[in-house]
Amino acid sequence: MSTGVPMTVTAALHQYRQRLHDRVLSELAESAARVPGVAARLDGVELSDLAALDAVPVLAKDAVPALQRESPPFGGLLAPDVPVVRMFASPGPIYEVQLVGTDPWNWAPALRSCGIGPGDVVLNCFSYHLSPAGVMFDEGCRAVGATVVPGGVGAAEVQVQVIADLGVTAYIGLPSYLASLVERYDGQGLDPGRWQLAKALVTAEPLPDALRARLRERVPTVLMAYGTAEAGLLGYETTPGDGLAVSTDVYVQLCDPETGRSVPDDATGEVVVTVLRPDYPLLRFGTGDVSRWTVGPDGDLRLAGVLGRSGAAVKVRGMFVHPHQVREVVDGLVAAGGVTAARFVVDRPDDRDVLRCELLLTDDAEAAQVLDRVTRQVKEGLRVTPVVTSVDVLDDDQVLVDARTWS
């Protein structure tokens, strides 16, 4: 029976599943023999084909911190005795690992698609502190033969000088931060002739058409990629706006957030991934991101990009903020004195995320001192610097409100 779905989408999805069918089933069988958490989740499930994966409950990103507390440190998701190169603590906290190997998060295809390779000097503006983003892109750049400047987060006035002095040709980071660097470069009066930055691979926040157009006035190639700290690369653009080619090292499903079952071919659903690595497979991991299937100009299956969130966590400037974290921070603000209640609102004026902390102060509070202390507490607790304001009333019972809209 016809579903009204264009055959190009259905055919591309069918080919995708056929191509990965044997690999997914064989690697999961090996994983079940090596990884206790995978064996437990596959207990009673007969994996005769890929459709049978729908019987395995989705492991929600929001559930990982509790799972890791119950079975420390990695929730039974990592094979015992596997060599670990680095350990990370992302917001949540969620503990992740870097395993042995070249480009273990598989970002090289996205970098190559952007034209980044030998001879490029890449300014990597993701954090190298605790969370894995900086290191994962560093490893990818080394895999394609590029030179890396580990810029990290902040110090924009230094980074624009580095762009001029070191001949930076490529950028990795948030699109909004690239826009800030362009403005800062011009604002510091640096020589326009020394601007050689011509390629940018951006991720971790949306890239509206208007922002991309503005960036391309100074950076001719601006392509979007998509991934997570846990799974690495999931998808990447090969041409602007034509969807995200799916990584070859993951199996992606789009699922109903309520049931966990695959949605019809033409429907939006939560991005659920199984990493094809027997020692750290991350079976049916729910990213909390929503997308739909499309087809690229080459006829291959693509993800339409991140169209929203189904999970409770909110991403701010590329960092996840979880409601339970916010509640803990609010409790700490009240306990420290001067604050009776608080909530956090995420907004995005001028294509830049802003985390606003709204406070109800006690009658005897020294406002300036309290606001300064709250700024430090929030930055420490959420790893995002807030804009702190006092208000007369909080008209929402939620502690975390996402007020952003996307063009």
C-alpha positions as CSV (number, residue, x, y, z in Angstrom):
1,M,0.0,0.0,0.0
2,S,1.3,3.4,-0.9
3,T,2.2,5.6,2.0
4,G,2.5,8.8,-0.1
5,V,6.3,8.8,0.7
6,P,8.4,9.7,-2.3
7,M,10.1,6.5,-3.5
8,T,13.4,8.2,-3.5
9,V,13.3,8.5,0.3
10,T,11.9,5.0,0.8
11,A,14.4,3.4,-1.6
12,A,17.4,5.3,-0.1
13,L,16.3,4.1,3.4
14,H,15.9,0.5,2.2
15,Q,19.4,0.6,0.6
16,Y,20.9,2.1,3.8
17,R,19.4,-0.7,5.9
18,Q,20.5,-3.4,3.5
19,R,24.0,-2.1,3.4
20,L,24.4,-2.2,7.2
21,H,22.2,-5.2,8.0
22,D,24.9,-7.9,8.3
23,R,27.5,-5.6,9.9
24,V,25.1,-4.3,12.6
25,L,23.9,-7.8,13.6
26,S,27.4,-9.3,13.6
27,E,28.9,-6.5,15.7
28,L,26.0,-6.5,18.2
29,A,26.5,-10.3,18.6
30,E,30.1,-9.7,19.4
31,S,29.2,-6.8,21.7
32,A,26.8,-9.0,23.6
33,A,29.7,-11.4,24.3
34,R,32.0,-8.6,25.5
35,V,29.9,-5.8,27.1
36,P,27.8,-6.6,30.1
37,G,25.4,-3.7,29.5
38,V,24.7,-4.8,26.0
39,A,24.1,-8.4,27.0
40,A,21.6,-7.3,29.6
41,R,19.7,-5.1,27.1
42,L,19.6,-7.8,24.4
43,D,18.4,-10.5,26.8
44,G,15.3,-12.1,25.3
45,V,15.6,-10.2,22.0
46,E,16.1,-12.3,18.9
47,L,18.1,-10.1,16.5
48,S,17.0,-11.8,13.2
49,D,16.9,-8.5,11.3
50,L,17.3,-4.8,11.9
51,A,13.6,-4.3,12.6
52,A,14.0,-6.4,15.7
53,L,16.1,-3.6,17.2
54,D,12.8,-1.8,18.0
55,A,12.3,-4.3,20.8
56,V,15.3,-2.9,22.6
57,P,14.4,0.0,24.8
58,V,16.0,3.3,23.9
59,L,18.8,4.4,26.3
60,A,17.9,8.1,26.7
61,K,20.8,10.6,27.1
62,D,19.1,12.0,30.2
63,A,19.2,8.5,31.8
64,V,22.9,8.0,31.4
65,P,24.1,9.8,34.6
66,A,21.8,7.5,36.7
67,L,23.0,4.4,34.9
68,Q,26.6,5.4,35.5
69,R,26.0,6.0,39.2
70,E,24.4,2.5,39.5
71,S,27.3,0.8,37.6
72,P,30.3,3.1,37.8
73,P,32.1,4.5,36.1
74,F,30.7,3.9,32.6
75,G,27.3,2.2,33.3
76,G,28.4,-1.2,31.9
77,L,28.6,0.2,28.4
78,L,32.3,-0.4,27.9
79,A,33.9,-3.8,27.5
80,P,36.1,-4.7,30.5
81,D,39.9,-4.3,30.1
82,V,39.6,-2.1,27.0
83,P,42.5,0.4,27.0
84,V,41.3,3.9,27.6
85,V,43.4,6.9,26.4
86,R,41.4,9.7,28.0
87,M,38.4,10.0,30.3
88,F,36.0,13.0,30.1
89,A,33.2,14.5,32.2
90,S,30.5,16.2,30.2
91,P,27.6,18.1,31.8
92,G,25.2,15.8,33.6
93,P,27.7,14.6,34.6
94,I,28.1,12.0,31.8
95,Y,31.5,10.2,31.7
96,E,32.9,9.3,28.3
97,V,36.1,7.7,27.1
98,Q,38.6,8.0,24.2
99,L,39.7,4.6,23.1
100,V,42.9,3.6,21.2
101,G,43.0,4.3,17.5
102,T,43.3,7.0,14.9
103,D,40.3,9.4,14.8
104,P,38.2,7.3,17.3
105,W,35.2,9.6,16.9
106,N,35.4,9.4,13.1
107,W,35.3,13.1,12.3
108,A,37.7,12.9,9.3
109,P,34.9,12.4,6.7
110,A,33.3,15.7,7.7
111,L,36.6,17.5,7.7
112,R,37.5,16.2,4.3
113,S,34.1,17.2,3.0
114,C,34.8,20.7,4.1
115,G,38.1,20.6,2.2
116,I,40.3,20.5,5.3
117,G,43.5,18.5,5.0
118,P,47.3,18.8,4.6
119,G,48.5,22.4,4.5
120,D,45.6,23.7,6.5
121,V,46.0,25.5,9.8
122,V,42.8,24.9,11.8
123,L,41.7,27.0,14.7
124,N,39.7,24.5,16.9
125,C,37.4,26.5,19.1
126,F,35.8,23.7,21.1
127,S,36.7,23.2,24.8
128,Y,39.7,21.0,25.7
129,H,38.6,21.0,29.4
130,L,36.7,18.0,30.8
131,S,34.3,17.5,27.9
132,P,35.7,15.7,24.8
133,A,34.7,18.1,22.0
134,G,38.1,19.8,21.7
135,V,40.1,16.5,21.7
136,M,37.7,14.7,19.3
137,F,38.2,17.4,16.6
138,D,41.9,17.6,17.3
139,E,42.2,13.9,16.6
140,G,40.1,14.3,13.4
141,C,42.4,17.1,12.2
142,R,45.5,15.0,12.8
143,A,43.9,12.2,10.9
144,V,43.5,14.3,7.8
145,G,47.0,15.9,8.1
146,A,46.0,19.4,9.2
147,T,47.8,21.5,11.8
148,V,45.8,22.4,14.8
149,V,45.7,25.6,16.9
150,P,43.9,24.5,20.2
151,G,42.0,27.7,20.6
152,G,39.4,26.3,23.0
153,V,36.6,28.6,24.4
154,G,37.1,32.3,25.0
155,A,40.0,34.7,24.6
156,A,38.6,36.0,21.4
157,E,41.0,38.9,21.3
158,V,43.9,36.5,21.3
159,Q,42.3,34.1,18.8
160,V,41.8,36.8,16.1
161,Q,45.5,37.8,16.5
162,V,46.4,34.1,16.0
163,I,44.2,34.1,12.9
164,A,46.3,36.9,11.5
165,D,49.8,35.8,12.7
166,L,49.7,32.1,12.1
167,G,47.8,32.1,8.8
168,V,44.8,30.2,10.0
169,T,42.9,28.8,7.0
170,A,40.1,26.8,8.7
171,Y,37.8,27.0,11.7
172,I,36.0,24.4,13.8
173,G,33.5,25.5,16.4
174,L,30.1,27.1,16.9
175,P,28.8,29.2,14.0
176,S,27.9,32.0,16.4
177,Y,31.4,32.1,17.7
178,L,32.8,32.3,14.2
179,A,30.6,35.3,13.6
180,S,32.0,36.9,16.8
181,L,35.6,36.3,15.6
182,V,34.8,38.0,12.3
183,E,33.5,41.0,14.2
184,R,36.4,41.0,16.7
185,Y,38.9,40.8,13.9
186,D,37.5,43.9,12.2
187,G,37.0,45.7,15.5
188,Q,40.6,45.3,16.4
189,G,41.7,46.8,13.1
190,L,43.7,43.9,12.0
191,D,45.0,43.8,8.4
192,P,42.2,42.4,6.1
193,G,44.9,41.0,3.8
194,R,46.1,38.7,6.6
195,W,42.7,37.0,6.8
196,Q,43.2,33.6,5.2
197,L,40.4,31.7,6.9
198,A,38.4,30.2,4.0
199,K,36.8,27.0,5.4
200,A,34.6,26.3,8.5
201,L,33.1,23.2,9.8
202,V,30.5,24.2,12.4
203,T,28.4,22.2,14.7
204,A,26.7,22.0,18.2
205,E,24.1,24.7,17.4
206,P,21.7,25.5,14.5
207,L,23.0,27.3,11.4
208,P,20.1,29.5,10.0
209,D,20.4,30.4,6.4
210,A,20.8,34.1,7.2
211,L,23.8,33.4,9.5
212,R,25.4,31.1,6.9
213,A,25.0,33.8,4.3
214,R,26.6,36.4,6.6
215,L,29.5,34.1,7.4
216,R,30.2,33.2,3.8
217,E,30.9,36.8,3.0
218,R,34.2,36.2,4.8
219,V,34.5,32.4,4.9
220,P,33.6,30.9,1.5
221,T,33.0,27.4,2.7
222,V,30.8,26.9,5.7
223,L,29.4,23.4,6.2
224,M,27.4,21.9,9.0
225,A,28.2,18.7,10.9
226,Y,26.3,16.8,13.6
227,G,27.5,14.5,16.3
228,T,27.5,13.8,20.1
229,A,30.2,13.4,22.7
230,E,29.1,9.8,23.2
231,A,28.8,8.6,19.6
232,G,31.1,11.0,17.6
233,L,30.2,12.0,14.1
234,L,26.6,11.2,13.1
235,G,26.2,13.3,9.9
236,Y,27.7,16.0,7.8
237,E,27.0,18.3,4.9
238,T,28.7,17.7,1.5
239,T,27.0,20.8,0.0
240,P,25.3,23.6,1.9
241,G,21.6,22.9,2.8
242,D,21.3,19.5,1.2
243,G,21.1,17.5,4.4
244,L,23.6,15.5,6.4
245,A,25.3,12.4,4.9
246,V,25.2,9.7,7.6
247,S,28.4,8.5,9.2
248,T,29.5,4.9,8.1
249,D,30.4,4.0,11.7
250,V,26.9,4.3,13.2
251,Y,23.5,2.9,12.5
252,V,20.8,5.6,12.7
253,Q,17.1,5.1,13.4
254,L,14.4,7.8,13.7
255,C,12.1,6.7,16.5
256,D,8.9,7.7,18.3
257,P,10.1,9.4,21.5
258,E,7.2,7.7,23.4
259,T,7.4,4.2,22.1
260,G,11.0,3.9,20.9
261,R,9.8,2.3,17.7
262,S,10.9,3.4,14.2
263,V,8.6,6.1,12.7
264,P,7.2,6.0,9.1
265,D,9.7,7.0,6.4
266,D,8.2,10.5,6.0
267,A,7.9,11.3,9.7
268,T,10.1,13.2,12.1
269,G,11.5,11.2,15.0
270,E,14.2,11.1,17.7
271,V,17.7,10.3,16.4
272,V,18.6,7.0,17.9
273,V,22.0,5.6,17.2
274,T,23.9,2.3,17.6
275,V,27.7,2.8,17.4
276,L,29.3,0.1,15.3
277,R,32.2,-0.6,17.6
278,P,32.1,-4.0,19.5
279,D,34.0,-2.8,22.6
280,Y,31.9,0.4,23.1
281,P,28.7,0.0,21.0
282,L,26.3,2.4,22.6
283,L,23.2,0.3,21.6
284,R,20.1,2.3,20.8
285,F,21.3,5.6,22.3
286,G,18.6,8.3,22.2
287,T,20.3,11.6,21.5
288,G,17.1,13.7,22.3
289,D,17.5,15.4,18.9
290,V,14.6,15.3,16.4
291,S,15.2,14.9,12.6
292,R,13.6,13.4,9.5
293,W,15.0,11.5,6.5
294,T,15.7,13.2,3.2
295,V,17.7,12.4,0.1
296,G,20.8,14.2,-1.1
297,P,21.7,15.3,-4.6
298,D,23.7,12.1,-5.0
299,G,20.6,10.0,-4.2
300,D,22.0,8.8,-0.8
301,L,20.0,8.9,2.4
302,R,20.5,12.1,4.5
303,L,19.3,13.5,7.8
304,A,17.5,16.8,7.4
305,G,19.5,18.2,10.3
306,V,18.5,18.8,14.0
307,L,14.9,20.0,13.9
308,G,14.3,20.3,17.6
309,R,14.7,18.4,20.9
310,S,12.6,15.6,22.4
311,G,14.7,15.2,25.5
312,A,14.7,17.3,28.7
313,A,18.2,18.7,28.2
314,V,18.8,22.0,26.4
315,K,21.9,22.8,24.5
316,V,23.4,26.3,25.2
317,R,26.5,27.4,23.3
318,G,27.2,23.8,22.4
319,M,26.9,22.6,26.1
320,F,24.0,20.5,27.4
321,V,22.2,21.9,30.4
322,H,20.1,19.3,32.2
323,P,17.0,20.2,34.3
324,H,18.3,18.2,37.3
325,Q,21.5,20.3,37.1
326,V,19.5,23.5,37.1
327,R,17.4,22.4,40.1
328,E,20.6,21.6,42.0
329,V,22.0,25.1,41.1
330,V,18.8,26.8,42.2
331,D,18.8,24.9,45.5
332,G,22.4,26.1,46.0
333,L,21.5,29.7,45.2
334,V,18.7,29.7,47.8
335,A,20.8,28.0,50.4
336,A,23.5,30.6,50.0
337,G,21.1,33.4,51.0
338,G,19.6,36.5,49.4
339,V,17.5,34.4,46.9
340,T,14.1,33.0,47.4
341,A,13.6,31.5,43.9
342,A,15.1,31.4,40.4
343,R,14.6,30.2,36.9
344,F,16.8,30.0,33.8
345,V,15.7,31.2,30.3
346,V,17.6,30.4,27.1
347,D,17.2,33.0,24.3
348,R,19.1,33.7,21.1
349,P,19.2,37.4,20.1
350,D,21.4,38.1,17.1
351,D,22.2,34.4,16.5
352,R,23.9,34.0,19.9
353,D,22.7,31.9,22.8
354,V,22.1,33.8,26.1
355,L,21.4,32.0,29.4
356,R,19.4,34.4,31.5
357,C,19.1,33.7,35.3
358,E,16.1,35.5,36.8
359,L,16.1,35.9,40.6
360,L,13.6,36.7,43.2
361,L,15.7,38.4,45.9
362,T,14.9,38.6,49.6
363,D,14.0,42.0,51.0
364,D,17.3,42.3,52.8
365,A,19.5,41.2,50.0
366,E,22.5,43.3,48.8
367,A,21.5,43.1,45.2
368,A,25.0,43.8,43.6
369,Q,26.7,41.3,45.9
370,V,24.1,38.6,45.3
371,L,24.1,39.0,41.5
372,D,27.9,38.7,41.4
373,R,27.9,35.6,43.6
374,V,25.1,34.0,41.6
375,T,27.1,34.6,38.4
376,R,30.0,32.6,39.8
377,Q,27.8,29.8,41.2
378,V,26.0,29.3,37.9
379,K,29.1,29.3,35.8
380,E,30.6,26.7,38.1
381,G,27.5,24.6,38.2
382,L,26.4,24.7,34.5
383,R,29.7,25.7,32.7
384,V,27.9,28.5,31.0
385,T,28.2,32.2,32.0
386,P,24.8,33.6,32.6
387,V,23.2,37.1,32.4
388,V,21.8,37.5,35.9
389,T,18.9,39.8,36.6
390,S,16.5,40.3,39.5
391,V,12.8,40.3,38.8
392,D,9.7,41.2,40.8
393,V,7.8,38.0,39.9
394,L,8.5,34.6,38.3
395,D,5.4,33.7,36.3
396,D,6.5,30.2,35.3
397,D,6.9,27.1,37.5
398,Q,9.6,25.7,35.2
399,V,13.2,26.1,36.3
400,L,14.5,25.9,32.7
401,V,12.7,27.5,29.7
402,D,13.9,27.5,26.1
403,A,12.5,30.6,24.5
404,R,14.5,30.3,21.2
405,T,12.9,30.1,17.8
406,W,14.8,29.1,14.7
407,S,14.5,30.6,11.2
